[in-house]
Amino acid sequence: MTTIKNSGQGFSSDRIRRAVASLMLFEAQSLAVISGLHLSGVIAGGAKHYNPAAAGIAEAIIGVVLIAGAVLAIRSPARGRTAAVVATGFAIVGFLVGFGFTLSGGQPADVAYHATVLPLLVVTLSLSLRKTKARGRSAHAHA
């Protein structure tokens, strides 16, 4: 059963809320993996200005922010939407900054990772931004 909220603050439905939280957790898991690969040196950079350790730290921070946003989305349907939008927006900005460094000095695996997860983050954000639909309201209700 899908519950549509009348408040403009919450998710458009419980189904969307669960989908957004699931996507955020999946994205955070992928960041944990890639962060570990960077911090362990498995994925190293090719150019001087590319720092795999810094990339790993940034990815870990983005992952923690996504987890926090997902937890709030699950626990607080009304305020969770705002948390999901902010956390996913933060992740997108971080990915764009990281993608810039990656394109100029990262490994092909880094480029592929950013090129794959960035669109997924955009989908997550767009789902989070879906407007709440009012139920049972009519344009002529005030007549």
C-alpha positions as CSV (number, residue, x, y, z in Angstrom):
1,M,0.0,0.0,0.0
2,T,1.3,3.4,-0.9
3,T,0.7,6.4,1.4
4,I,0.6,9.8,-0.3
5,K,1.3,12.6,2.1
6,N,-0.5,15.9,1.9
7,S,2.4,17.9,3.3
8,G,4.8,19.5,0.8
9,Q,7.7,18.5,3.0
10,G,7.6,14.7,2.8
11,F,8.3,12.3,0.0
12,S,5.6,11.8,-2.6
13,S,5.0,8.3,-1.4
14,D,6.4,5.7,1.0
15,R,7.6,3.7,-2.1
16,I,9.7,6.7,-3.3
17,R,11.0,7.2,0.2
18,R,12.2,3.6,0.4
19,A,13.6,3.7,-3.1
20,V,15.6,6.8,-2.4
21,A,16.9,5.4,0.9
22,S,17.9,2.2,-0.8
23,L,19.7,4.0,-3.6
24,M,21.5,6.2,-1.1
25,L,22.7,3.1,0.8
26,F,23.8,1.4,-2.4
27,E,25.7,4.5,-3.4
28,A,27.3,4.7,0.1
29,Q,28.4,1.0,-0.2
30,S,30.0,1.7,-3.5
31,L,31.8,4.7,-2.0
32,A,33.1,2.5,0.8
33,V,34.5,0.0,-1.6
34,I,36.2,2.6,-3.9
35,S,37.4,4.6,-0.8
36,G,39.1,1.4,0.5
37,L,40.7,0.8,-2.8
38,H,42.1,4.3,-2.9
39,L,43.3,4.3,0.7
40,S,44.9,0.9,0.4
41,G,46.8,2.0,-2.8
42,V,45.1,-0.6,-5.0
43,I,43.9,2.3,-7.2
44,A,46.7,4.9,-7.6
45,G,46.8,8.1,-9.5
46,G,48.7,8.9,-12.7
47,A,49.3,12.6,-12.4
48,K,51.1,14.6,-9.6
49,H,48.1,16.6,-8.6
50,Y,45.9,13.5,-8.2
51,N,46.0,12.2,-4.7
52,P,44.4,8.8,-4.2
53,A,44.5,9.1,-0.4
54,A,42.6,12.4,-0.5
55,A,40.1,10.8,-2.9
56,G,39.6,7.9,-0.5
57,I,39.0,10.3,2.4
58,A,36.5,12.4,0.3
59,E,34.7,9.3,-0.8
60,A,34.4,8.1,2.8
61,I,33.0,11.4,3.9
62,I,30.5,11.5,1.0
63,G,29.5,7.9,1.9
64,V,28.9,8.8,5.6
65,V,26.7,11.8,4.5
66,L,24.7,9.5,2.3
67,I,24.2,7.0,5.1
68,A,23.0,9.8,7.4
69,G,20.6,11.1,4.8
70,A,19.2,7.6,4.2
71,V,18.8,6.9,7.9
72,L,16.8,10.1,8.3
73,A,14.8,9.4,5.2
74,I,13.8,6.0,6.7
75,R,13.2,7.3,10.2
76,S,11.5,10.6,9.5
77,P,9.4,10.6,6.3
78,A,8.5,14.3,6.6
79,R,12.0,15.7,7.4
80,G,13.8,12.8,5.7
81,R,13.1,14.2,2.2
82,T,15.1,17.3,3.0
83,A,17.9,15.2,4.4
84,A,17.9,13.1,1.3
85,V,18.0,16.1,-1.0
86,V,20.8,17.8,1.0
87,A,22.9,14.6,1.3
88,T,22.5,13.7,-2.4
89,G,23.2,17.2,-3.5
90,F,26.4,17.2,-1.4
91,A,27.4,13.9,-3.0
92,I,26.8,15.2,-6.5
93,V,28.9,18.3,-5.8
94,G,31.6,16.1,-4.3
95,F,31.5,13.7,-7.3
96,L,31.8,16.6,-9.7
97,V,34.9,17.9,-7.9
98,G,36.3,14.4,-7.8
99,F,35.5,13.8,-11.4
100,G,37.5,16.9,-12.3
101,F,40.6,15.5,-10.6
102,T,39.9,12.0,-11.9
103,L,39.7,13.2,-15.5
104,S,43.0,15.0,-15.2
105,G,45.0,12.3,-13.4
106,G,43.0,9.3,-12.3
107,Q,43.0,5.7,-13.5
108,P,40.4,4.4,-16.1
109,A,38.6,2.6,-13.2
110,D,38.2,5.9,-11.4
111,V,36.7,7.5,-14.5
112,A,34.4,4.6,-15.1
113,Y,33.2,4.7,-11.4
114,H,32.5,8.4,-11.5
115,A,30.8,8.2,-14.9
116,T,28.5,5.4,-13.5
117,V,27.6,6.6,-10.1
118,L,27.2,10.3,-10.9
119,P,24.1,9.6,-13.1
120,L,22.7,7.3,-10.3
121,L,23.1,10.2,-7.8
122,V,21.2,12.5,-10.2
123,V,18.4,9.9,-10.4
124,T,18.3,9.7,-6.6
125,L,18.1,13.5,-6.3
126,S,15.3,13.7,-8.9
127,L,13.3,11.1,-7.0
128,S,13.8,13.0,-3.8
129,L,12.6,16.2,-5.4
130,R,9.3,14.7,-6.7
131,K,6.5,16.9,-5.6
132,T,3.9,15.6,-3.1
133,K,0.6,15.0,-4.7
134,A,-2.5,16.1,-2.9
135,R,-5.3,13.5,-2.6
136,G,-8.9,14.3,-2.8
137,R,-8.5,18.0,-3.5
138,S,-10.4,19.7,-6.2
139,A,-9.7,23.0,-8.0
140,H,-13.4,23.9,-7.3
141,A,-13.3,23.1,-3.6
142,H,-13.8,26.7,-2.6
143,A,-16.9,27.4,-4.7
